[in-house]
Amino acid sequence: MRSKSLNQPIVLPRSKIVLRNRSVLAALTNKQSREDGTLTQDEIRWLERRAKDGFGIVTTAAAFVHPSGKSWVGELGVHSDDMLPGLEELSERIRRHGAASLVQIFHGGMRAPTDLIGEVPMSSSVNKTEQSSTGYSRSMGEQEIEEAIQWFAIAAQRCSDAGFDGIEIHGAHGYLISQFLGTKTNRREDEWGGSRKARFRFLIEIVRRIKKTVPSNFIIAVRISPSYSSCGITIEDSLDLSRDLIDEGIDILHLSCWDISKKIHDGPDAIPITTEFSRKIGGQIPILTTGGIWDEDDVSEAFLQGADMLGVGRAGIAHPDWPSRVHTGDNTRPPFTRKQLSEADLSPVFIDYMCRWDGFVED
Ligand SMILES: Cc1cc2nc3c(=O)[nH]c(=O)nc-3n(C[C@H](O)[C@H](O)[C@H](O)COP(=O)(O)O)c2cc1C
């Protein structure tokens, strides 16, 4: 079998979309949207540059599907048709350079601060959260769960109407979908909690509803955290969930690893997370892995682990042309000067935000 390479195109088995290469700009919050969630020219410019400079997929930042899920200032919105003009412009400016575009659709659940949303945040159960004015989230009623599924589906439809190639459902990092997936944050005793299948149901229903809503050539990706202890999500849960997602029919399974060398457990015989997933479910769905990929060795390692596509966050912030630059060896790591980041089309707002990421911006 020919070994995989970053420059190799890939056909997504469900939507049949052909990606020009296997590099993906992962979702990156950049705080540049307006208070109402509309896109700014700064945000469009930074994403367009990554399309122009060669990424196969350009993903937007996490975008809230409903105001109750907005979790930080400057977050992108896909909750209303008022967002359409900006979204249409963004999709067009990504497409003109030959990259595929995904919007990451998101609800923060218990992590949406009362200060921002004006209410006690919702979750799968009553959970302790500093973001809430009461110190706790409230547990969603069954009718409300139904509505939330619909918010995701309507948002996906809006993204399709706006001309995007697809969406990525944000099921990772402890936000609303993760809160449903995990045993610690989901202690429901109805059809939405308890057994694995019941905990998975919220995400599975979102996938089903979106599939009913959007055209068949619209990409559906799902991002998960393979394990997330504060929600009570284990690797075994995520493998089982991945099999269910394969059965549902999605285009891409995105593993958010933060560090692709991380192992499934501490033992001496432990294997990396992506290796475990590719051994168990590889070949049945394109696996996208992200976390700590900077140079050519990292690229080789990720493909060796069995990934089909590679995502980058920080390397793509610093190097808009990362997909081609990675093969030149001229691929510097942090810290970066404000000037370098400005030349990479980051606005002062985004650069200020990156100062919060330890060691990324030079003092
Ligand atoms: C500034 C910044 C913003 C991020 N925003 C998001 C986001 O909106 N949605 C998401 O799923 N992950 C987000 N992440 C995680 C990245 O997508 C990525 O998984 C992470 O940075 C690890 O990859 P890297 O080592 O290549 O940076 C963010 C990361 C950074 C550094």
The ligand as a Gaussian input file, in Angstrom:
#p B3LYP/6-31G(d) Opt

LIG

0 1
 C       -6.253000      30.064000      19.987000
 C       -6.937000      28.742000      19.947000
 C       -8.310000      28.692000      19.747000
 C       -8.970000      27.448000      19.660000
 N      -10.309000      27.421000      19.388000
 C      -10.933000      26.238000      19.175000
 C      -12.286000      26.190000      18.749000
 O      -12.954000      27.208000      18.527000
 N      -12.839000      24.961000      18.579000
 C      -12.134000      23.810000      18.785000
 O      -12.678000      22.717000      18.604000
 N      -10.846000      23.834000      19.155000
 C      -10.228000      25.012000      19.340000
 N       -8.902000      25.036000      19.667000
 C       -8.133000      23.781000      19.639000
 C       -7.461000      23.631000      18.259000
 O       -8.409000      23.387000      17.244000
 C       -6.412000      22.483000      18.249000
 O       -7.061000      21.277000      18.465000
 C       -5.342000      22.690000      19.313000
 O       -4.768000      23.975000      19.184000
 C       -4.239000      21.632000      19.204000
 O       -3.629000      21.686000      17.941000
 P       -2.211000      22.407000      17.716000
 O       -1.246000      21.747000      18.636000
 O       -1.903000      22.188000      16.270000
 O       -2.369000      23.864000      18.057000
 C       -8.233000      26.254000      19.811000
 C       -6.855000      26.324000      20.027000
 C       -6.206000      27.541000      20.085000
 C       -4.715000      27.559000      20.236000

